[in-house]
Amino acid sequence: TGCPLGIIFLVRVAQNEQLFSSGRARRRSRATMVKLLILALVAGATAQKVCPVIESGSIVTLGGDGSLVLRNFATDFEIAFEEPIDPSTFTVDVSDDAIGNKLEITETGVDGIFKFKEAKRRSPEADAPGRKSNCDPKYPCYGKATVTITDTEGICEPVSHSFFPNVQLRHAPLIPLLISSCLGPITRDPIITLVIAGWLTRCMLEGDGWIGSLRYMDTDLVETIRGSYSSIFLFAIMISGVTGGAIKSGGAAAIGDAIGRMVRNSFLAQTAVYMAGFVFFIDDYSNTVIVGSTLRCITDLMRLSREKLSFLVDCTASPIASVMPLSTWIGYEVDLIKTEIERIGYDREAAYTLFLLSIVYRFYSWFMLIFVAAVIVTGRDWGPMYFAEKRARETGVLSTGGEEVDLIPAELTPDPRIPKRVVNAAVPFSLFILLFFPLLFYSGAKQAGGGGNGTGWNVGSRTIIGNADSWQTLYWTCGMILLTQIIMYAVQYSKAWGGCLMEPGQTINSFIAGTGTMYAGMVALIVAFAFAENIKKLLIADYLVDALGDSIETQTLPAVTFCLCAVYAFATGTSWGTMLVFFQPALALAVYIYQDKGDKPDKSLDNERFTDIIVRVIASILGGATWGDHCSFVSDTTILSATSSGCPLWSHYVTQMPYALLSGMMSILFGFLPGGAGAPPVLCIFIGVVVQPLVLTALSMIPGFGGTIPVYGPQIGLVDGGIRANFATLSSNFEGKAEPVDEKSEAVPVEKELDEDKEGEEGEP
């Protein structure tokens, strides 16, 4: 900055001839000015040259901390500098004790990071004929690697850095997945399984068991809580706290009672559980806990097996939350989408827009919801579920065993003096819908980035939504709902209740108690995210691109992605962890296939064709994650569903697995494959509406394997099942109100058989 000012000063002095008394002095001053000008220009040119200074320990792979090389395929490396450098005047070479190798520069000088792609290594004999080596000829040989950066202009001194690559086997990323798959059925605990798998992956990354153990405890778990995942945990706490207030006020129980007054047989009991999933759609955890715990006493009266109840709860929780444009899934998914589209350089559509566009392509969620509705309407079951339902209807034995667990904390039990009003739960849940979308537009127009990056209102809605901050909006919504609950519960006053329905302090305490329902789920998420981050560092993305990139086409990519995500979710029991792992490799595969394969490969990503591809891929990631989660014995939602429904975990697993497998295969055949080929998604869903009931009916007609399930009600006893019988019970259901039945007189102990009483067999209440 001093050079230009000095030059200007000298020029002005030289021009002001009045300061010099003679021509000789003027000539000397001009000569001095020219010399200083030349020196300033040279100094300025030299000052603009930033010489590389490598940060300590900065030779890392794009996969994570520490250098990592998987045998037989290229690995992306990066070098971090203290200041950004100009890549056009530097060359980068790498060599090791076995072979020398050039690097292909891919991205340089961005925020002090120098990224380059390692060329494929050949065997040592190819590069050094006659040289003795202990390396396996089939694999590259790695020794001490040295990276040298040379300035082609000769201004900066050469800089070199040496490191030892951490060499892993080619199929190393599969080892933790296989181990977690085996541990799941053995431990029957998702947290233990994920902790062991995550710890093992970190040890593989470090190449040292002791150091790996330390880094897992002091880095992986800590960074998961402290990093970007803190947004997820905060929102989970807030939404569970709001739910706690709705429970403590008696509103949730009032909704259950309202449903119970309309339910008079097993057909309507199943329908009520199914519809309740849409009422509590905001979060799959809250859905599972509330629906299972609240409606269990009603389904027990109607002799609905605990296996069927847990299936209905589980298969309407995640699928409904995943296809709703508003749920706890939205912020997490939008964050993942935003990160990966920035990584690949796509900016045609905003992350939230891609999220909305992908909803109609989430075929597994739609097909599972269609299948559950078909099971209820047709009154048919097959496989293990058929025998569980037949046992419950005919004998009254609701379950083969299991501990009765109430997942709702005792602190949330409503005061028996206060009235149960539907409005106290309906208003908070309705406000979630009514407030979110207006606030989302407000965020995009005025408050994005803390208030400094709003688009204003004079732009299109897509632009506003694309600029909005979904996490910010979710926090606002929960805060306003909590404030509404405090006021609404306080203004409901009666001396008969002892004062307010709930005082402000009680509402806050119920908010705190409500967060307790999420603790187990959040612990599972912490260890799942730690495992997912470590397996990403083990270069699972590079492995999948290298292994599958040349063998699949654009049309089959959604189906392949769906299956890969399902396998991972089955092994780990976490749908959110699956999304975290697979967004990067799946979109990398999409870019590779789109740009380098096909009749007309296209290098540009900002077009409608590539947008359609990534929308389908995004939908397949979530679909596969949900499918594997439903099929996994160690899934957190599987365990929650069984626990809240009072069903043994193994019984829930073996009865749900066949139904989940069928829906998954149907979504591949009639959803992801034709959808990937360009079929309209609405047509695919319509085919599912037609085909799924036909397949269900066909399987249920196999003798000794399936059949129709009788309808039971305290008023009507046992009647034949089927579509006609189900709808025939509706007319008699609302002819008049029956006398209330004591729950204890009808509920059957889960570990005892009903007495073989003739009147009970004849269906008398």
PyMOL commands that set and color helices and strands:
alter all, ss='L'
color gray80, all
select helices_A, chain A and resi 2-15+17-19+23-48+87-89+124-127+174-187+190-206+209-226+230-248+251-262+266-279+284-301+306-323+328-344+351-361+363-378+384-395+410-412+423-447+461-467+470-491+495-497+504-537+540-548+557-572+575-596+608-631+636-645+649-676+681-700+723-733+743-746+758-761
alter helices_A, ss='H'
color red, helices_A
select strands_A, chain A and resi 60-61+68-70+76-80+90-95+100-110+113-118+145-151+159-163+166-168+380-382+493-494+499-500+706-708+711-713+717-719
alter strands_A, ss='S'
color yellow, strands_A
deselect
rebuild
show_as cartoon
